[in-house]
Amino acid sequence: MKLGHVIYKVNDLDRAVEEYTAKGFTVEYGKAKNPYNALIYFAEGPYFELLGSTGMPGFAKRLLRLFGKHAFVDRLDAWDRAEEGFIGLGLENDRLEVDQEQKILDEAKVTYLKGRSGRTDPKGRKIRFRGIFPDDMQLLVLGSAFNVNVRPSGGYVHPNGVKAIKSVAFGTREELIPVIRRLCDDEGLTLFMGQGVKDVEFEYADTTADPEKK
């Protein structure tokens, strides 16, 4: 698996879209009606997600708890209540299934919720994918490739000169690092003992670009 997306919680989604557009990024809402997130895509590598909320209604969370999905709802609640800043990181494979990743988690005796998800974006694309949410929040969210290509054409550079997310550091418990390494061979991912996403570095088309632009 490779780095899939970086999740950044925002207090006001519309304002965040305006701010990141003003910073020179091309931003699009996740869906046209009642969006709860917005995305910054790159031609290659992980995308950047601005998350206003998980979009999961309270009644749906209560129903999930009734079916024993407490850890999954705990993750959603943590994201919904989080302060503005980096809150998560996802890995993505190049297939439409996550069976190989599921096997690795099973061998490591990691518990999780596996499911399908999808949305129709503002361009009318019906996006579908499969995901795995480990019960342990110090493990990364795992996902399949989307069924449709949502990336801009090859070589695309945002107006501010950013062409990709170059690297991300993720802190977790020592015993979980080997599990993540089995799942992910992306050189852009640095793991350390700690907690959460740190040091997201952008790559610029012009190497002389001012890094303060991000």
Short mmCIF file of the C-alpha atoms (twelve columns), coordinates in Angstrom:
data_MODEL
# 
_entry.id   MODEL 
# 
loop_
_atom_site.group_PDB 
_atom_site.id 
_atom_site.type_symbol 
_atom_site.label_atom_id 
_atom_site.label_alt_id 
_atom_site.label_comp_id 
_atom_site.label_asym_id 
_atom_site.label_seq_id 
_atom_site.Cartn_x 
_atom_site.Cartn_y 
_atom_site.Cartn_z 
_atom_site.pdbx_PDB_model_num 
ATOM 1   C CA . MET A 1   0.000   0.000   0.000   1 
ATOM 2   C CA . LYS A 2   0.969   3.614   -0.503  1 
ATOM 3   C CA . LEU A 3   0.032   6.840   1.249   1 
ATOM 4   C CA . GLY A 4   -3.592  7.482   0.351   1 
ATOM 5   C CA . HIS A 5   -4.728  10.695  1.995   1 
ATOM 6   C CA . VAL A 6   -3.973  13.072  4.830   1 
ATOM 7   C CA . ILE A 7   -6.953  14.163  6.933   1 
ATOM 8   C CA . TYR A 8   -7.019  17.714  8.265   1 
ATOM 9   C CA . LYS A 9   -9.940  18.666  10.526  1 
ATOM 10  C CA . VAL A 10  -11.412 22.125  9.989   1 
ATOM 11  C CA . ASN A 11  -13.886 24.062  12.103  1 
ATOM 12  C CA . ASP A 12  -15.710 25.616  9.139   1 
ATOM 13  C CA . LEU A 13  -15.575 23.742  5.837   1 
ATOM 14  C CA . ASP A 14  -16.668 26.610  3.582   1 
ATOM 15  C CA . ARG A 15  -14.160 28.966  5.151   1 
ATOM 16  C CA . ALA A 16  -11.409 26.339  4.866   1 
ATOM 17  C CA . VAL A 17  -12.158 25.882  1.161   1 
ATOM 18  C CA . GLU A 18  -11.872 29.637  0.699   1 
ATOM 19  C CA . GLU A 19  -8.618  29.781  2.663   1 
ATOM 20  C CA . TYR A 20  -6.935  26.924  0.805   1 
ATOM 21  C CA . THR A 21  -8.107  28.290  -2.536  1 
ATOM 22  C CA . ALA A 22  -6.558  31.629  -1.549  1 
ATOM 23  C CA . LYS A 23  -3.343  29.734  -0.740  1 
ATOM 24  C CA . GLY A 24  -3.224  28.608  -4.365  1 
ATOM 25  C CA . PHE A 25  -4.691  25.105  -4.148  1 
ATOM 26  C CA . THR A 26  -7.407  23.747  -6.404  1 
ATOM 27  C CA . VAL A 27  -10.066 22.511  -3.994  1 
ATOM 28  C CA . GLU A 28  -13.268 20.620  -4.678  1 
ATOM 29  C CA . TYR A 29  -16.046 19.586  -2.328  1 
ATOM 30  C CA . GLY A 30  -16.531 15.882  -1.745  1 
ATOM 31  C CA . LYS A 31  -20.099 16.081  -2.981  1 
ATOM 32  C CA . ALA A 32  -22.397 18.741  -4.373  1 
ATOM 33  C CA . LYS A 33  -25.162 18.622  -1.750  1 
ATOM 34  C CA . ASN A 34  -24.475 18.988  1.982   1 
ATOM 35  C CA . PRO A 35  -20.724 18.270  1.741   1 
ATOM 36  C CA . TYR A 36  -18.839 17.357  4.886   1 
ATOM 37  C CA . ASN A 37  -15.374 17.373  3.325   1 
ATOM 38  C CA . ALA A 38  -13.328 18.864  0.506   1 
ATOM 39  C CA . LEU A 39  -10.382 17.434  -1.385  1 
ATOM 40  C CA . ILE A 40  -7.133  18.661  -2.837  1 
ATOM 41  C CA . TYR A 41  -6.023  16.138  -5.443  1 
ATOM 42  C CA . PHE A 42  -2.611  15.726  -7.036  1 
ATOM 43  C CA . ALA A 43  -1.594  13.925  -10.235 1 
ATOM 44  C CA . GLU A 44  0.321   11.401  -8.120  1 
ATOM 45  C CA . GLY A 45  0.560   10.400  -4.490  1 
ATOM 46  C CA . PRO A 46  -1.811  11.033  -1.588  1 
ATOM 47  C CA . TYR A 47  -4.523  13.651  -1.609  1 
ATOM 48  C CA . PHE A 48  -5.296  16.194  1.116   1 
ATOM 49  C CA . GLU A 49  -8.708  16.022  2.799   1 
ATOM 50  C CA . LEU A 50  -10.296 18.948  4.602   1 
ATOM 51  C CA . LEU A 51  -12.796 17.351  6.985   1 
ATOM 52  C CA . GLY A 52  -15.585 19.421  8.447   1 
ATOM 53  C CA . SER A 53  -17.252 16.379  10.006  1 
ATOM 54  C CA . THR A 54  -17.607 12.665  9.358   1 
ATOM 55  C CA . GLY A 55  -21.122 13.227  8.058   1 
ATOM 56  C CA . MET A 56  -22.439 10.357  10.171  1 
ATOM 57  C CA . PRO A 57  -25.770 11.234  11.842  1 
ATOM 58  C CA . GLY A 58  -26.216 10.594  15.540  1 
ATOM 59  C CA . PHE A 59  -28.945 7.996   14.996  1 
ATOM 60  C CA . ALA A 60  -26.653 6.037   12.659  1 
ATOM 61  C CA . LYS A 61  -23.902 6.073   15.275  1 
ATOM 62  C CA . ARG A 62  -26.333 4.781   17.900  1 
ATOM 63  C CA . LEU A 63  -27.436 2.017   15.551  1 
ATOM 64  C CA . LEU A 64  -23.835 1.018   14.883  1 
ATOM 65  C CA . ARG A 65  -23.205 0.805   18.625  1 
ATOM 66  C CA . LEU A 66  -26.228 -1.463  18.975  1 
ATOM 67  C CA . PHE A 67  -24.548 -3.777  16.471  1 
ATOM 68  C CA . GLY A 68  -21.319 -3.753  18.488  1 
ATOM 69  C CA . LYS A 69  -19.318 -1.355  16.300  1 
ATOM 70  C CA . HIS A 70  -18.184 0.681   19.301  1 
ATOM 71  C CA . ALA A 71  -14.570 1.216   18.215  1 
ATOM 72  C CA . PHE A 72  -15.615 2.477   14.781  1 
ATOM 73  C CA . VAL A 73  -18.040 4.972   16.305  1 
ATOM 74  C CA . ASP A 74  -15.402 6.018   18.835  1 
ATOM 75  C CA . ARG A 75  -13.139 6.934   15.911  1 
ATOM 76  C CA . LEU A 76  -15.918 8.916   14.235  1 
ATOM 77  C CA . ASP A 77  -16.694 10.721  17.490  1 
ATOM 78  C CA . ALA A 78  -13.023 11.547  18.007  1 
ATOM 79  C CA . TRP A 79  -12.810 13.033  14.514  1 
ATOM 80  C CA . ASP A 80  -16.049 14.977  14.918  1 
ATOM 81  C CA . ARG A 81  -14.926 16.466  18.238  1 
ATOM 82  C CA . ALA A 82  -11.321 17.115  17.239  1 
ATOM 83  C CA . GLU A 83  -9.802  20.570  17.189  1 
ATOM 84  C CA . GLU A 84  -8.594  21.969  13.888  1 
ATOM 85  C CA . GLY A 85  -5.458  20.224  12.697  1 
ATOM 86  C CA . PHE A 86  -4.149  16.891  11.399  1 
ATOM 87  C CA . ILE A 87  -6.259  14.014  12.720  1 
ATOM 88  C CA . GLY A 88  -5.661  11.037  10.475  1 
ATOM 89  C CA . LEU A 89  -3.848  9.298   7.673   1 
ATOM 90  C CA . GLY A 90  -5.069  6.734   5.176   1 
ATOM 91  C CA . LEU A 91  -3.265  4.139   3.110   1 
ATOM 92  C CA . GLU A 92  -4.445  3.068   -0.341  1 
ATOM 93  C CA . ASN A 93  -3.678  0.138   -2.606  1 
ATOM 94  C CA . ASP A 94  -3.956  -0.093  -6.384  1 
ATOM 95  C CA . ARG A 95  -6.755  -2.670  -6.403  1 
ATOM 96  C CA . LEU A 96  -10.516 -2.603  -5.908  1 
ATOM 97  C CA . GLU A 97  -10.316 -4.991  -2.938  1 
ATOM 98  C CA . VAL A 98  -8.574  -4.965  0.443   1 
ATOM 99  C CA . ASP A 99  -8.371  -8.720  0.974   1 
ATOM 100 C CA . GLN A 100 -4.568  -8.840  1.164   1 
ATOM 101 C CA . GLU A 101 -4.524  -6.100  3.795   1 
ATOM 102 C CA . GLN A 102 -7.264  -7.878  5.717   1 
ATOM 103 C CA . LYS A 103 -5.099  -11.002 5.843   1 
ATOM 104 C CA . ILE A 104 -2.178  -9.037  7.299   1 
ATOM 105 C CA . LEU A 105 -4.397  -7.575  10.014  1 
ATOM 106 C CA . ASP A 106 -5.843  -10.997 10.803  1 
ATOM 107 C CA . GLU A 107 -2.353  -12.466 11.158  1 
ATOM 108 C CA . ALA A 108 -1.426  -9.608  13.512  1 
ATOM 109 C CA . LYS A 109 -4.645  -10.248 15.479  1 
ATOM 110 C CA . VAL A 110 -5.863  -6.722  14.797  1 
ATOM 111 C CA . THR A 111 -9.620  -6.172  15.011  1 
ATOM 112 C CA . TYR A 112 -11.347 -3.858  12.541  1 
ATOM 113 C CA . LEU A 113 -14.472 -2.891  10.639  1 
ATOM 114 C CA . LYS A 114 -14.486 -3.578  6.907   1 
ATOM 115 C CA . GLY A 115 -17.065 -2.071  4.595   1 
ATOM 116 C CA . ARG A 116 -18.000 -0.387  1.351   1 
ATOM 117 C CA . SER A 117 -18.435 3.311   0.876   1 
ATOM 118 C CA . GLY A 118 -19.173 5.746   -1.902  1 
ATOM 119 C CA . ARG A 119 -20.390 9.149   -2.964  1 
ATOM 120 C CA . THR A 120 -21.257 11.154  -6.041  1 
ATOM 121 C CA . ASP A 121 -18.929 14.108  -6.384  1 
ATOM 122 C CA . PRO A 122 -19.790 17.569  -7.829  1 
ATOM 123 C CA . LYS A 123 -18.611 16.406  -11.262 1 
ATOM 124 C CA . GLY A 124 -21.166 13.600  -11.251 1 
ATOM 125 C CA . ARG A 125 -18.600 10.825  -10.775 1 
ATOM 126 C CA . LYS A 126 -19.969 7.890   -8.775  1 
ATOM 127 C CA . ILE A 127 -17.011 7.045   -6.560  1 
ATOM 128 C CA . ARG A 128 -16.935 3.650   -4.854  1 
ATOM 129 C CA . PHE A 129 -14.303 1.978   -2.707  1 
ATOM 130 C CA . ARG A 130 -13.750 -0.484  0.136   1 
ATOM 131 C CA . GLY A 131 -12.226 0.461   3.445   1 
ATOM 132 C CA . ILE A 132 -10.900 -1.006  6.670   1 
ATOM 133 C CA . PHE A 133 -11.070 0.898   9.940   1 
ATOM 134 C CA . PRO A 134 -8.879  -0.735  12.619  1 
ATOM 135 C CA . ASP A 135 -10.346 -0.588  16.116  1 
ATOM 136 C CA . ASP A 136 -7.036  0.806   17.358  1 
ATOM 137 C CA . MET A 137 -6.845  4.479   16.371  1 
ATOM 138 C CA . GLN A 138 -3.053  4.321   16.326  1 
ATOM 139 C CA . LEU A 139 -3.319  2.205   13.196  1 
ATOM 140 C CA . LEU A 140 -3.996  3.829   9.852   1 
ATOM 141 C CA . VAL A 141 -7.226  3.679   7.888   1 
ATOM 142 C CA . LEU A 142 -6.900  1.387   4.865   1 
ATOM 143 C CA . GLY A 143 -8.675  1.707   1.541   1 
ATOM 144 C CA . SER A 144 -8.892  0.282   -1.937  1 
ATOM 145 C CA . ALA A 145 -8.353  2.338   -5.041  1 
ATOM 146 C CA . PHE A 146 -11.383 4.291   -6.252  1 
ATOM 147 C CA . ASN A 147 -13.355 2.702   -9.076  1 
ATOM 148 C CA . VAL A 148 -12.863 5.871   -11.137 1 
ATOM 149 C CA . ASN A 149 -9.851  8.103   -11.588 1 
ATOM 150 C CA . VAL A 150 -10.427 11.402  -9.782  1 
ATOM 151 C CA . ARG A 151 -6.924  12.782  -10.180 1 
ATOM 152 C CA . PRO A 152 -6.010  15.710  -12.428 1 
ATOM 153 C CA . SER A 153 -4.059  14.891  -15.561 1 
ATOM 154 C CA . GLY A 154 -0.431  13.902  -15.294 1 
ATOM 155 C CA . GLY A 155 1.964   16.710  -14.516 1 
ATOM 156 C CA . TYR A 156 -0.727  18.907  -12.971 1 
ATOM 157 C CA . VAL A 157 0.623   21.626  -10.696 1 
ATOM 158 C CA . HIS A 158 -1.550  23.722  -8.397  1 
ATOM 159 C CA . PRO A 159 -1.466  27.514  -8.923  1 
ATOM 160 C CA . ASN A 160 0.865   27.860  -5.909  1 
ATOM 161 C CA . GLY A 161 3.415   25.501  -7.450  1 
ATOM 162 C CA . VAL A 162 2.610   22.437  -5.314  1 
ATOM 163 C CA . LYS A 163 2.633   19.218  -7.334  1 
ATOM 164 C CA . ALA A 164 2.342   16.543  -4.623  1 
ATOM 165 C CA . ILE A 165 2.566   15.612  -0.971  1 
ATOM 166 C CA . LYS A 166 6.176   14.534  -0.663  1 
ATOM 167 C CA . SER A 167 6.237   12.942  2.782   1 
ATOM 168 C CA . VAL A 168 4.272   12.408  5.992   1 
ATOM 169 C CA . ALA A 169 5.389   11.366  9.475   1 
ATOM 170 C CA . PHE A 170 3.021   9.303   11.612  1 
ATOM 171 C CA . GLY A 171 3.446   8.527   15.306  1 
ATOM 172 C CA . THR A 172 2.198   5.304   16.848  1 
ATOM 173 C CA . ARG A 173 3.077   2.692   19.447  1 
ATOM 174 C CA . GLU A 174 6.277   0.730   18.936  1 
ATOM 175 C CA . GLU A 175 4.543   -2.644  18.577  1 
ATOM 176 C CA . LEU A 176 2.346   -1.354  15.763  1 
ATOM 177 C CA . ILE A 177 5.179   -0.098  13.560  1 
ATOM 178 C CA . PRO A 178 5.979   -3.580  12.110  1 
ATOM 179 C CA . VAL A 179 2.294   -4.068  11.229  1 
ATOM 180 C CA . ILE A 180 2.180   -0.762  9.370   1 
ATOM 181 C CA . ARG A 181 5.421   -1.583  7.595   1 
ATOM 182 C CA . ARG A 182 3.948   -4.868  6.389   1 
ATOM 183 C CA . LEU A 183 1.015   -2.930  5.000   1 
ATOM 184 C CA . CYS A 184 2.889   0.012   3.500   1 
ATOM 185 C CA . ASP A 185 6.114   0.229   1.500   1 
ATOM 186 C CA . ASP A 186 5.820   3.927   0.690   1 
ATOM 187 C CA . GLU A 187 9.149   5.734   1.126   1 
ATOM 188 C CA . GLY A 188 7.210   8.920   1.822   1 
ATOM 189 C CA . LEU A 189 5.917   7.533   5.127   1 
ATOM 190 C CA . THR A 190 8.079   8.002   8.215   1 
ATOM 191 C CA . LEU A 191 7.001   6.182   11.371  1 
ATOM 192 C CA . PHE A 192 8.019   7.156   14.879  1 
ATOM 193 C CA . MET A 193 6.969   6.401   18.439  1 
ATOM 194 C CA . GLY A 194 4.392   9.012   19.283  1 
ATOM 195 C CA . GLN A 195 0.853   9.851   18.317  1 
ATOM 196 C CA . GLY A 196 -0.690  11.317  15.211  1 
ATOM 197 C CA . VAL A 197 0.275   12.951  11.939  1 
ATOM 198 C CA . LYS A 198 3.283   15.263  11.881  1 
ATOM 199 C CA . ASP A 199 5.455   17.024  9.333   1 
ATOM 200 C CA . VAL A 200 3.422   16.918  6.132   1 
ATOM 201 C CA . GLU A 201 5.776   18.133  3.407   1 
ATOM 202 C CA . PHE A 202 4.666   19.323  -0.021  1 
ATOM 203 C CA . GLU A 203 6.667   18.938  -3.213  1 
ATOM 204 C CA . TYR A 204 6.949   21.948  -5.494  1 
ATOM 205 C CA . ALA A 205 7.341   21.898  -9.246  1 
ATOM 206 C CA . ASP A 206 9.789   24.774  -8.866  1 
ATOM 207 C CA . THR A 207 12.381  23.741  -6.259  1 
ATOM 208 C CA . THR A 208 13.021  27.395  -5.493  1 
ATOM 209 C CA . ALA A 209 9.387   27.932  -4.441  1 
ATOM 210 C CA . ASP A 210 8.862   29.441  -1.044  1 
ATOM 211 C CA . PRO A 211 7.806   26.613  1.365   1 
ATOM 212 C CA . GLU A 212 5.791   29.177  3.335   1 
ATOM 213 C CA . LYS A 213 3.216   29.055  0.537   1 
ATOM 214 C CA . LYS A 214 1.756   25.901  2.058   1 
# 
